[in-house]
């Protein structure tokens, strides 16, 4: 942290959270809290709450929460240091000049440095687009109809034709070891110690995470070189399976659904046409992780892939992944045009919006694709089609859905509904009901599932304990007898425990909003804020005592397991085994305090 803790806290106190958030979100006072529409996800009913007393905010819809620093960081896409400077300026506090020494630079978190490097690279690419050397790239974008405003909105840029142009620029500011982990440079095989740029002579598309931070890049080559599109490799920041291009903008579009397209230019073209709730996968087939990510922001999606065979195949792969997240899925057919970009250029945005309204339910889309394999005028082909459809209908878990689609299919394909129902029943007896949703879920090894459930349980146990002790000294007196600070395995929760334990031992009040200041990363601040906004549900002291016992035992047991994996001494291992056995007989009473 570059500035004294006392100064950080003074700046927070001087910036009333109601005033700061109220300048961006329309708030209405209800009792002791203020409510408004959450600026971080799409909602129609206000679930975004701001507490004047606690000087904290929390969204009951998406879980965003924290203090005034957290809000500014997330809303303005600022680092913690940038948020400090921003809020200091608002209350006319002059910050001391800070010079980072070489040692301080090395101590900066690697992830934080990589974010800075990507941000610097994005700015450099954008600058290059405006230069004489970037004319060809700029001409390409203008030919595609992308305006200067949209170029700026998406941070589009140009990677110079010189092979080490970006490397020379970044190496003046950043350590070479960190640069080598950014994915932006590649070592020269024949010249040890020298590097060249991963991207050169390409139109550049910065890839943002949901907090508007640049985490990677996509580059489209100018000319006939291969590959046509090149993405950043996986880094500490970037995992293409877990991110979606354009989601940072789509999540705040306040629409009922999100449209999934294939490429960068589709997202940009639709956004320019006023259709802002659109995302694209990142040079890979749509993944389970991306489906899970979308579920945080919407329950409805429309797949609008290219109209060619590859686009249809990709849509068919994506449907079960999205349905496994219990999402409503429709598929857009863009007849006579290659992709959404081309359709809008010829038909306009209003026509595209009307086309979206006619998107086909995903199940009927799958049935239509099955029908396309057969000549339905031929009796044998028609029978084979009906058998395939019967198998497909059996995948539907809801009886109401099955009845509705039986009726729709019978009507569309001029088939006797009762005969189709009989075929479905007969097929079900012979094969059993097959669910593609279950197939997706069963791809995860049972052992891995059990491990994840165990890890989730340990996290929840730590969270429950910290939530219980945060505002209850009597609960702290009980917990401290059984849990040391070192027992908290999660790094963030251990730091919180250290602060809470220290405050109680010093007979100081726990200032929750001030405690959040101890963390510089946005996700860490949000995680800490969730502790103070969470509720541990119980109806009576018996239930509370059970939660306390289960949580403490789980945390202690996890610690013993962690130590047993690294212990090398037999006698030490035997002591751990004995400690775990004794743990089973442990009973903690609420009277222990």
DRENTOR-549550 format. One record per residue (C-alpha): residue number from 0; residue in one letter; x, y, z. Coordinates in Angstrom, 1 decimal, m for minus. Each point is the difference from the previous one (the first is absolute). Layout:
N
- num,residuo,x,y,z
- NUM,a,X,Y,Z
...
This chain:
593
- num,residuo,x,y,z
- 0,x,0.0,0.0,0.0
- 1,x,1.6,3.3,m1.1
- 2,x,m1.7,2.3,2.5
- 3,x,m0.3,m0.1,3.8
- 4,x,m3.0,m1.9,1.3
- 5,x,m1.1,3.0,2.0
- 6,x,m0.1,2.1,m3.2
- 7,x,m2.0,m2.7,m1.9
- 8,x,m2.5,m0.1,2.8
- 9,x,m0.3,3.8,0.2
- 10,x,m0.8,0.2,m3.7
- 11,x,m2.7,m2.7,0.4
- 12,x,m1.6,1.7,2.9
- 13,x,0.0,3.4,m1.8
- 14,x,m1.9,m1.6,m3.0
- 15,x,m3.5,m0.8,1.1
- 16,x,m1.0,m3.2,m1.8
- 17,x,m3.6,1.3,m0.6
- 18,x,1.3,3.0,m1.8
- 19,x,2.6,m1.9,m2.1
- 20,x,m2.4,m2.8,m1.1
- 21,x,m2.9,2.5,m0.3
- 22,x,1.8,1.9,m2.7
- 23,x,m0.1,m3.2,m2.2
- 24,x,m3.1,m1.9,1.2
- 25,x,m3.4,1.4,0.8
- 26,x,m0.6,m0.9,3.7
- 27,x,m3.2,0.0,2.0
- 28,x,0.1,m0.1,3.8
- 29,x,m2.0,m2.8,1.7
- 30,x,0.5,m0.1,3.7
- 31,x,3.7,0.1,0.9
- 32,x,1.2,m1.0,m3.5
- 33,x,m0.1,1.4,m3.5
- 34,x,m1.0,m2.2,m2.9
- 35,x,0.5,0.2,m3.8
- 36,x,0.5,m2.0,m3.1
- 37,x,3.3,m1.8,0.1
- 38,x,2.6,1.6,m2.5
- 39,x,1.8,m3.3,m0.2
- 40,x,m2.6,m2.3,m1.4
- 41,x,m3.4,0.2,m1.8
- 42,x,m3.0,0.2,2.2
- 43,x,m3.5,1.6,0.0
- 44,x,m0.7,m0.1,3.8
- 45,x,2.5,1.8,2.2
- 46,x,2.2,m2.4,2.0
- 47,x,3.0,2.4,0.4
- 48,x,0.2,1.1,3.7
- 49,x,2.2,2.8,1.4
- 50,x,0.4,0.3,3.8
- 51,x,0.6,3.5,1.4
- 52,x,1.0,m1.3,3.4
- 53,x,2.4,m2.7,m1.2
- 54,x,1.2,2.0,m3.0
- 55,x,m0.3,m3.1,m2.1
- 56,x,m2.1,m1.3,m3.0
- 57,x,m1.2,m3.4,m0.9
- 58,x,m2.1,m1.4,m2.9
- 59,x,m2.2,m2.8,1.0
- 60,x,m0.3,m1.0,m3.7
- 61,x,3.6,m0.4,m1.2
- 62,x,1.9,0.1,3.3
- 63,x,2.1,3.2,m0.8
- 64,x,0.9,1.8,3.2
- 65,x,2.6,2.0,1.8
- 66,x,0.9,3.5,1.2
- 67,x,0.4,3.2,m2.0
- 68,x,3.4,m1.1,m1.4
- 69,x,m1.5,m3.3,m1.2
- 70,x,m2.8,1.8,m1.8
- 71,x,2.3,2.5,m1.8
- 72,x,2.4,m2.8,m1.0
- 73,x,m2.8,m2.1,m1.5
- 74,x,m2.1,2.8,m1.6
- 75,x,3.0,2.0,m1.4
- 76,x,2.3,m3.0,m0.7
- 77,x,2.6,1.5,2.3
- 78,x,2.8,m1.7,1.9
- 79,x,0.0,0.6,3.8
- 80,x,2.7,2.7,m0.4
- 81,x,m2.0,1.7,m2.7
- 82,x,m3.2,m0.1,2.2
- 83,x,2.0,1.6,2.8
- 84,x,1.1,2.8,m2.2
- 85,x,m3.5,0.5,m1.4
- 86,x,m1.6,0.2,3.4
- 87,x,2.7,2.2,1.4
- 88,x,m0.6,2.5,m2.8
- 89,x,m3.7,0.1,0.8
- 90,x,0.6,1.1,3.6
- 91,x,3.1,2.2,m0.8
- 92,x,2.5,m2.2,1.8
- 93,x,3.5,0.3,m1.4
- 94,x,1.8,m3.3,m0.3
- 95,x,3.7,m0.3,0.7
- 96,x,2.2,m0.7,m3.0
- 97,x,1.0,m3.6,m0.1
- 98,x,3.0,m1.3,m1.8
- 99,x,0.1,m3.8,m0.5
- 100,x,3.4,m1.5,0.7
- 101,x,1.2,m3.0,m1.9
- 102,x,m0.7,m2.1,3.1
- 103,x,m3.6,1.3,0.2
- 104,x,m0.6,m0.8,m3.6
- 105,x,1.2,m3.5,0.5
- 106,x,m2.3,m0.4,3.0
- 107,x,m3.0,1.1,m2.1
- 108,x,m2.4,m2.9,m0.5
- 109,x,0.7,m1.8,m3.3
- 110,x,m3.7,0.1,m1.0
- 111,x,m0.1,3.8,0.7
- 112,x,3.1,0.5,m2.2
- 113,x,m1.4,m2.1,m2.8
- 114,x,m3.2,2.1,0.1
- 115,x,2.2,3.1,m0.3
- 116,x,2.0,m1.5,m2.9
- 117,x,m3.2,m0.9,m1.9
- 118,x,m1.4,3.4,0.5
- 119,x,3.2,1.6,m1.2
- 120,x,0.1,m2.3,m3.1
- 121,x,m3.7,0.9,m0.8
- 122,x,0.8,3.7,0.1
- 123,x,3.1,m0.5,m2.1
- 124,x,m2.0,m2.0,m2.7
- 125,x,m2.7,2.7,0.0
- 126,x,2.6,2.7,m0.5
- 127,x,1.6,m2.0,m2.9
- 128,x,m3.4,m0.2,m1.7
- 129,x,0.0,3.8,m0.3
- 130,x,3.5,0.3,m1.5
- 131,x,1.2,m0.2,m3.6
- 132,x,1.1,m3.6,0.5
- 133,x,m3.6,m0.9,1.1
- 134,x,m1.7,1.3,m3.1
- 135,x,m0.6,m3.4,m1.5
- 136,x,m1.6,m1.3,3.3
- 137,x,m2.1,3.2,0.3
- 138,x,m1.1,m0.4,m3.7
- 139,x,m1.1,m3.6,0.8
- 140,x,m2.1,1.1,2.9
- 141,x,m1.6,2.9,m2.0
- 142,x,m0.7,m2.4,m2.8
- 143,x,m1.8,m2.2,2.5
- 144,x,m2.0,3.1,1.0
- 145,x,1.4,0.4,3.5
- 146,x,m0.2,3.6,1.1
- 147,x,2.7,1.8,1.9
- 148,x,m2.2,0.1,3.2
- 149,x,m0.5,m3.8,m0.1
- 150,x,3.7,m0.5,m0.7
- 151,x,0.7,1.9,3.2
- 152,x,m2.8,m1.7,2.0
- 153,x,1.5,m3.4,m0.7
- 154,x,3.6,1.2,0.1
- 155,x,0.8,m1.3,m3.5
- 156,x,3.6,0.4,m1.1
- 157,x,2.9,m1.1,m2.2
- 158,x,3.0,m2.1,0.6
- 159,x,2.9,1.4,m1.9
- 160,x,1.7,m1.8,m2.9
- 161,x,3.3,0.0,1.9
- 162,x,0.5,m3.3,1.9
- 163,x,1.2,1.4,3.3
- 164,x,m1.7,3.4,0.0
- 165,x,m2.2,m0.6,3.1
- 166,x,2.7,m1.8,1.8
- 167,x,2.4,2.9,m0.2
- 168,x,m2.7,2.3,1.2
- 169,x,m1.0,m2.1,3.0
- 170,x,3.5,m1.1,1.0
- 171,x,0.8,3.7,0.9
- 172,x,m2.7,m0.2,2.7
- 173,x,m0.4,m3.6,1.2
- 174,x,2.2,m2.8,1.1
- 175,x,0.8,m2.5,m2.7
- 176,x,m0.9,m3.0,2.2
- 177,x,m3.5,1.4,0.5
- 178,x,m0.3,0.9,m3.7
- 179,x,0.8,m3.5,m0.9
- 180,x,m3.1,m1.1,1.9
- 181,x,m2.3,2.5,m1.7
- 182,x,m0.5,m2.0,m3.2
- 183,x,0.9,3.0,m2.0
- 184,x,3.6,m0.9,m0.8
- 185,x,1.8,m3.2,m1.1
- 186,x,3.7,m1.0,0.6
- 187,x,2.2,m0.2,m3.1
- 188,x,1.1,m3.6,m0.3
- 189,x,3.3,0.7,m1.7
- 190,x,0.8,3.1,2.1
- 191,x,m0.2,m0.7,3.7
- 192,x,m1.1,3.0,2.0
- 193,x,m1.8,1.7,m2.9
- 194,x,m3.7,0.2,m0.7
- 195,x,m2.5,0.8,m2.8
- 196,x,m3.6,1.0,0.1
- 197,x,m2.8,m2.6,m0.2
- 198,x,m2.1,2.4,m1.9
- 199,x,1.3,2.0,m3.0
- 200,x,m1.7,1.5,m3.1
- 201,x,m3.4,m0.8,1.5
- 202,x,m3.2,1.9,0.9
- 203,x,m0.2,m0.4,3.7
- 204,x,m3.1,m0.7,2.2
- 205,x,0.6,0.4,3.7
- 206,x,m1.8,m2.6,2.1
- 207,x,m1.6,1.3,3.2
- 208,x,m1.2,m1.8,3.0
- 209,x,m3.3,0.9,1.6
- 210,x,1.7,2.7,2.0
- 211,x,1.2,1.7,m3.2
- 212,x,3.7,m1.0,0.6
- 213,x,2.0,m1.0,m3.1
- 214,x,1.0,m3.7,0.6
- 215,x,1.0,m1.0,m3.6
- 216,x,m0.2,0.8,m3.7
- 217,x,m1.2,m1.3,m3.3
- 218,x,1.7,1.0,m3.2
- 219,x,m1.2,m0.2,m3.6
- 220,x,2.8,m0.2,m2.5
- 221,x,0.2,2.6,m2.8
- 222,x,0.7,m1.9,m3.2
- 223,x,0.0,m3.8,m0.7
- 224,x,2.2,m1.2,2.8
- 225,x,m1.1,m2.8,2.3
- 226,x,m1.7,m0.3,2.4
- 227,x,m2.7,2.6,m0.9
- 228,x,m0.9,0.5,3.7
- 229,x,2.5,m0.4,2.8
- 230,x,m0.9,0.2,3.7
- 231,x,2.2,0.5,3.1
- 232,x,1.1,m3.3,1.6
- 233,x,m1.1,m1.0,3.5
- 234,x,1.6,2.2,2.7
- 235,x,m0.6,0.8,3.6
- 236,x,m2.7,2.4,m1.2
- 237,x,m1.4,m1.7,m3.1
- 238,x,m1.8,m3.3,m0.4
- 239,x,m2.1,0.0,m3.2
- 240,x,m2.3,m2.7,1.3
- 241,x,m1.1,2.3,2.9
- 242,x,m0.6,3.3,m1.8
- 243,x,m2.3,1.4,m2.7
- 244,x,0.9,2.9,m2.3
- 245,x,m2.4,3.0,0.6
- 246,x,m1.4,m1.3,3.3
- 247,x,1.3,3.1,1.8
- 248,x,m2.5,2.1,m2.1
- 249,x,m2.8,m2.6,m0.4
- 250,x,m0.4,m0.5,3.7
- 251,x,m1.1,3.7,0.5
- 252,x,m2.1,0.2,m3.1
- 253,x,m3.2,m0.6,2.1
- 254,x,m1.6,m2.5,m2.4
- 255,x,m1.9,m3.1,0.7
- 256,x,2.4,m2.2,m1.9
- 257,x,3.6,m0.2,m1.4
- 258,x,0.8,m0.8,m3.6
- 259,x,3.0,m2.3,m0.7
- 260,x,1.8,0.5,m3.3
- 261,x,3.1,m1.5,m1.5
- 262,x,2.6,2.8,m0.4
- 263,x,1.3,3.4,1.1
- 264,x,m1.4,1.8,m3.0
- 265,x,m3.5,m1.3,0.6
- 266,x,0.0,1.3,3.5
- 267,x,1.4,3.4,m1.1
- 268,x,m2.4,0.3,m3.0
- 269,x,m3.1,m0.8,2.1
- 270,x,1.1,2.3,2.8
- 271,x,0.4,2.8,m2.5
- 272,x,m3.5,m0.7,m1.3
- 273,x,m1.3,0.5,3.5
- 274,x,m0.3,m3.7,0.9
- 275,x,2.3,0.1,3.1
- 276,x,m0.9,m3.3,1.7
- 277,x,2.3,m2.2,m2.1
- 278,x,3.1,m2.1,0.8
- 279,x,2.3,m2.4,m1.9
- 280,x,2.1,m3.0,1.0
- 281,x,3.8,0.5,m0.3
- 282,x,1.2,m2.1,m2.9
- 283,x,m1.2,m3.3,1.5
- 284,x,m3.1,m2.1,0.1
- 285,x,m2.5,1.3,2.6
- 286,x,0.9,m1.5,3.4
- 287,x,m1.7,m1.1,3.3
- 288,x,1.9,2.8,1.8
- 289,x,m1.4,2.6,m2.4
- 290,x,m3.5,m1.2,0.4
- 291,x,0.4,0.2,3.8
- 292,x,1.4,3.5,m0.4
- 293,x,m3.1,1.1,m2.1
- 294,x,m2.3,m1.4,2.6
- 295,x,1.1,2.7,2.5
- 296,x,m1.4,2.7,m2.2
- 297,x,m3.0,m1.5,m1.8
- 298,x,m2.4,m2.9,m0.2
- 299,x,m0.6,0.3,m3.8
- 300,x,2.4,m0.2,m2.9
- 301,x,m0.4,0.2,m3.8
- 302,x,2.7,m1.8,m2.0
- 303,x,0.7,2.0,m3.2
- 304,x,2.9,m1.9,m1.6
- 305,x,1.0,0.1,m3.7
- 306,x,m2.5,m1.6,m2.3
- 307,x,2.5,m2.5,m1.5
- 308,x,0.3,m3.7,1.0
- 309,x,2.7,0.8,2.6
- 310,x,m2.3,2.6,1.6
- 311,x,m2.9,m2.5,0.2
- 312,x,2.4,m2.7,1.5
- 313,x,1.3,2.5,2.6
- 314,x,m3.6,1.0,1.0
- 315,x,m0.9,m3.7,0.5
- 316,x,3.0,m0.4,2.2
- 317,x,m0.8,3.1,2.1
- 318,x,m3.7,m0.8,0.6
- 319,x,0.5,m2.8,2.5
- 320,x,2.6,1.9,1.9
- 321,x,m2.3,3.0,0.4
- 322,x,m3.0,m2.2,0.8
- 323,x,2.1,m1.7,2.7
- 324,x,0.0,3.4,1.8
- 325,x,m3.8,0.1,m0.1
- 326,x,m0.1,2.8,m2.6
- 327,x,m2.6,0.7,m2.6
- 328,x,1.8,m0.4,m3.4
- 329,x,m1.1,1.1,m3.5
- 330,x,1.9,m0.1,m3.3
- 331,x,m0.1,2.6,m2.7
- 332,x,0.0,m1.1,m3.6
- 333,x,1.6,2.7,m2.2
- 334,x,m1.1,m1.3,m3.4
- 335,x,1.6,1.4,m3.2
- 336,x,2.8,1.8,2.0
- 337,x,3.2,m1.3,1.4
- 338,x,m0.2,1.5,3.5
- 339,x,m1.6,2.8,2.1
- 340,x,2.4,2.6,m1.2
- 341,x,m0.8,m0.6,m3.6
- 342,x,m3.7,m0.2,0.7
- 343,x,m0.1,3.4,1.7
- 344,x,2.1,1.6,m2.8
- 345,x,m2.7,m1.1,m2.5
- 346,x,m3.2,0.1,2.0
- 347,x,0.7,2.4,2.9
- 348,x,m0.3,m0.3,3.8
- 349,x,m3.8,0.2,0.1
- 350,x,m0.3,m3.0,m2.2
- 351,x,2.5,m1.9,2.1
- 352,x,m2.0,0.8,3.2
- 353,x,m3.1,m1.3,m1.6
- 354,x,1.9,m3.1,m1.1
- 355,x,1.1,m0.6,3.6
- 356,x,m3.7,m0.1,1.0
- 357,x,m0.4,m2.9,m2.3
- 358,x,2.9,m2.0,1.4
- 359,x,m0.7,m3.7,0.1
- 360,x,m0.3,m1.9,3.4
- 361,x,3.2,m2.1,0.3
- 362,x,m1.9,m3.3,0.1
- 363,x,m1.9,0.8,m3.2
- 364,x,3.3,1.1,m1.6
- 365,x,1.5,m3.4,0.8
- 366,x,m3.1,m1.7,m1.4
- 367,x,0.3,2.0,m3.2
- 368,x,3.6,m1.1,m0.4
- 369,x,m1.1,m3.6,0.4
- 370,x,m2.7,0.5,m2.6
- 371,x,2.6,1.4,m2.4
- 372,x,1.7,m3.4,m0.1
- 373,x,m3.0,m1.7,m1.5
- 374,x,m2.2,0.1,m3.0
- 375,x,m3.3,0.3,1.8
- 376,x,m2.0,m0.9,m3.2
- 377,x,1.5,m3.5,0.2
- 378,x,m1.9,m2.3,2.4
- 379,x,3.2,m1.8,1.3
- 380,x,1.8,3.3,0.5
- 381,x,m3.0,1.4,1.8
- 382,x,m0.1,m2.9,2.3
- 383,x,3.7,0.4,0.8
- 384,x,m0.6,3.7,0.7
- 385,x,m2.8,m0.8,2.4
- 386,x,2.1,m2.5,1.9
- 387,x,2.8,2.5,0.3
- 388,x,m2.5,2.7,1.2
- 389,x,m1.4,m2.5,2.6
- 390,x,3.5,m0.4,1.4
- 391,x,0.4,3.7,0.1
- 392,x,m3.3,0.6,1.8
- 393,x,1.1,m2.5,2.7
- 394,x,2.8,2.4,0.9
- 395,x,m2.5,2.5,1.3
- 396,x,m0.4,m0.4,3.8
- 397,x,m3.2,2.0,0.3
- 398,x,m3.2,m1.8,m0.9
- 399,x,m1.6,3.4,m0.9
- 400,x,2.9,0.7,m2.4
- 401,x,m0.4,m3.5,m1.6
- 402,x,m3.7,0.5,m0.6
- 403,x,0.5,3.5,m1.4
- 404,x,2.7,m1.1,m2.4
- 405,x,m1.9,m3.1,m1.0
- 406,x,m2.8,2.2,m1.1
- 407,x,2.2,2.5,m1.8
- 408,x,2.0,m2.7,m1.9
- 409,x,m3.2,m1.8,m1.0
- 410,x,m1.4,3.2,m1.4
- 411,x,3.2,1.1,m1.8
- 412,x,0.7,m3.3,m1.6
- 413,x,m3.6,m1.1,m0.6
- 414,x,0.4,m3.0,2.3
- 415,x,m2.8,m1.7,2.1
- 416,x,0.7,1.2,3.5
- 417,x,m1.3,m3.2,1.7
- 418,x,2.2,m2.2,m2.2
- 419,x,3.0,2.1,0.9
- 420,x,m0.9,m0.2,3.7
- 421,x,m0.2,m3.8,m0.3
- 422,x,3.4,m0.1,m1.7
- 423,x,1.5,2.1,2.8
- 424,x,m1.4,m2.3,2.6
- 425,x,1.2,m3.1,m1.8
- 426,x,3.4,1.4,m0.5
- 427,x,0.2,1.1,3.7
- 428,x,m0.7,m3.6,1.1
- 429,x,2.7,m1.4,m2.3
- 430,x,2.7,2.5,0.7
- 431,x,m0.8,1.9,3.2
- 432,x,m0.3,3.8,0.1
- 433,x,3.3,1.5,m1.1
- 434,x,0.8,3.5,1.1
- 435,x,2.7,2.0,m1.8
- 436,x,0.0,2.2,3.1
- 437,x,1.0,m3.0,2.1
- 438,x,2.7,m0.9,m2.6
- 439,x,1.5,3.4,0.4
- 440,x,0.0,m0.2,3.8
- 441,x,1.4,m3.6,0.0
- 442,x,3.1,1.1,m2.0
- 443,x,1.4,1.1,3.3
- 444,x,1.7,m2.8,1.8
- 445,x,m1.8,m0.9,3.3
- 446,x,3.2,0.2,1.9
- 447,x,0.6,3.6,m1.3
- 448,x,m3.6,0.9,1.0
- 449,x,0.5,m1.3,3.5
- 450,x,3.2,1.9,0.3
- 451,x,m1.7,3.2,m1.2
- 452,x,m2.8,m0.4,2.4
- 453,x,2.5,m0.5,2.9
- 454,x,1.9,3.1,m1.0
- 455,x,m3.3,2.0,m0.3
- 456,x,m0.9,m1.2,3.5
- 457,x,3.3,1.1,1.5
- 458,x,m0.4,3.5,m1.6
- 459,x,m3.6,0.2,1.3
- 460,x,1.1,m1.1,3.5
- 461,x,2.7,2.8,0.1
- 462,x,m2.5,2.5,m1.2
- 463,x,m2.6,m1.0,2.5
- 464,x,2.4,0.3,2.9
- 465,x,1.2,3.4,m1.0
- 466,x,m3.5,1.3,m0.6
- 467,x,m1.0,m1.2,3.4
- 468,x,2.9,1.6,1.9
- 469,x,0.1,3.2,m2.0
- 470,x,m2.6,1.7,2.2
- 471,x,m0.2,m2.2,2.9
- 472,x,2.7,0.1,2.7
- 473,x,m1.6,m2.9,2.0
- 474,x,0.2,m2.2,m3.1
- 475,x,3.6,1.0,m0.5
- 476,x,0.9,m1.1,3.6
- 477,x,m1.3,m3.5,m0.9
- 478,x,1.6,m0.2,m3.4
- 479,x,3.5,1.2,1.0
- 480,x,0.3,m3.0,2.4
- 481,x,m0.1,m2.4,m2.9
- 482,x,1.2,2.0,m3.1
- 483,x,3.3,1.8,m0.4
- 484,x,0.5,2.5,m2.7
- 485,x,2.2,m2.5,m1.8
- 486,x,m2.9,m2.5,m0.1
- 487,x,m1.7,2.0,m2.8
- 488,x,1.3,m1.5,m3.1
- 489,x,m1.3,2.6,m2.4
- 490,x,2.5,2.9,m0.3
- 491,x,m2.7,2.7,m0.1
- 492,x,m2.0,m1.5,2.9
- 493,x,3.2,m0.4,2.0
- 494,x,0.8,3.7,m0.4
- 495,x,m3.6,0.9,1.1
- 496,x,0.4,m2.3,3.0
- 497,x,3.2,1.7,0.9
- 498,x,m1.7,3.4,m0.1
- 499,x,m3.0,m1.1,2.0
- 500,x,2.0,m1.9,2.6
- 501,x,2.3,3.0,0.4
- 502,x,m2.8,2.5,0.4
- 503,x,m1.7,m2.1,2.7
- 504,x,3.3,m0.5,1.9
- 505,x,0.6,3.7,m0.1
- 506,x,m3.6,0.8,1.1
- 507,x,m0.6,1.9,m3.2
- 508,x,m3.2,0.3,m2.1
- 509,x,0.1,m2.0,m3.2
- 510,x,m0.5,2.6,m2.8
- 511,x,m1.2,m2.2,m2.9
- 512,x,0.4,2.6,m2.7
- 513,x,3.5,0.9,1.3
- 514,x,1.0,m3.7,0.0
- 515,x,m0.7,m0.2,m3.7
- 516,x,2.6,2.6,m0.6
- 517,x,2.6,m2.6,0.9
- 518,x,m0.5,m1.7,m3.3
- 519,x,1.1,1.5,m3.4
- 520,x,m1.6,m2.4,m2.4
- 521,x,m3.7,0.5,m1.0
- 522,x,m0.9,m3.7,0.3
- 523,x,1.6,m0.1,3.5
- 524,x,m1.9,3.0,1.2
- 525,x,m3.3,m1.5,m1.4
- 526,x,0.8,m3.3,1.7
- 527,x,0.6,1.7,3.4
- 528,x,m3.1,2.1,m0.4
- 529,x,m2.1,m3.2,m0.5
- 530,x,1.0,m1.1,3.5
- 531,x,m1.6,3.1,1.5
- 532,x,m3.1,m0.3,m2.1
- 533,x,m0.5,m3.7,0.4
- 534,x,m2.5,m1.5,2.5
- 535,x,0.5,m3.3,1.8
- 536,x,m3.5,m1.4,0.2
- 537,x,m1.2,m1.7,3.2
- 538,x,m3.2,m0.1,1.9
- 539,x,1.3,m0.7,3.5
- 540,x,3.1,m0.5,2.1
- 541,x,0.0,m3.8,m0.7
- 542,x,0.4,0.7,m3.8
- 543,x,2.6,2.7,0.6
- 544,x,2.0,m2.4,2.2
- 545,x,m0.1,m2.6,m2.7
- 546,x,1.2,2.5,m2.7
- 547,x,2.8,1.0,2.4
- 548,x,1.1,m3.6,0.6
- 549,x,m0.2,m1.1,m3.6
- 550,x,1.9,3.1,m1.3
- 551,x,2.8,m0.2,2.5
- 552,x,0.4,m3.7,m0.4
- 553,x,0.1,0.3,m3.8
- 554,x,2.7,2.7,0.2
- 555,x,2.1,m1.9,2.5
- 556,x,m0.3,m3.2,m2.0
- 557,x,1.0,1.8,m3.2
- 558,x,3.1,1.3,1.8
- 559,x,1.0,m3.4,1.2
- 560,x,m0.5,m1.4,m3.5
- 561,x,2.2,2.7,m1.5
- 562,x,2.8,m0.6,2.6
- 563,x,m0.2,m3.8,m0.5
- 564,x,0.7,0.4,m3.7
- 565,x,3.4,1.7,0.6
- 566,x,1.2,m1.5,3.3
- 567,x,3.0,m2.3,m0.4
- 568,x,0.4,m1.3,3.5
- 569,x,m1.9,m3.1,1.1
- 570,x,m0.5,1.1,3.6
- 571,x,m1.3,3.4,m1.2
- 572,x,m2.4,m1.8,m2.4
- 573,x,m1.3,m2.2,2.9
- 574,x,m0.7,3.1,2.1
- 575,x,m2.0,1.4,m2.9
- 576,x,m2.0,m3.2,m0.3
- 577,x,m0.7,0.1,3.8
- 578,x,m1.0,3.7,m0.2
- 579,x,m2.5,m0.8,m2.7
- 580,x,m1.4,m2.9,2.0
- 581,x,m0.4,2.3,3.0
- 582,x,m1.8,2.5,m2.1
- 583,x,m2.9,m2.3,m0.5
- 584,x,m0.8,0.1,3.7
- 585,x,0.3,3.8,0.3
- 586,x,m3.1,1.8,1.1
- 587,x,m0.2,3.8,0.2
- 588,x,m2.6,1.6,2.1
- 589,x,m1.4,3.6,m0.2
- 590,x,0.8,0.2,3.7
- 591,x,3.7,m0.4,m0.7
- 592,x,0.4,3.8,m0.3
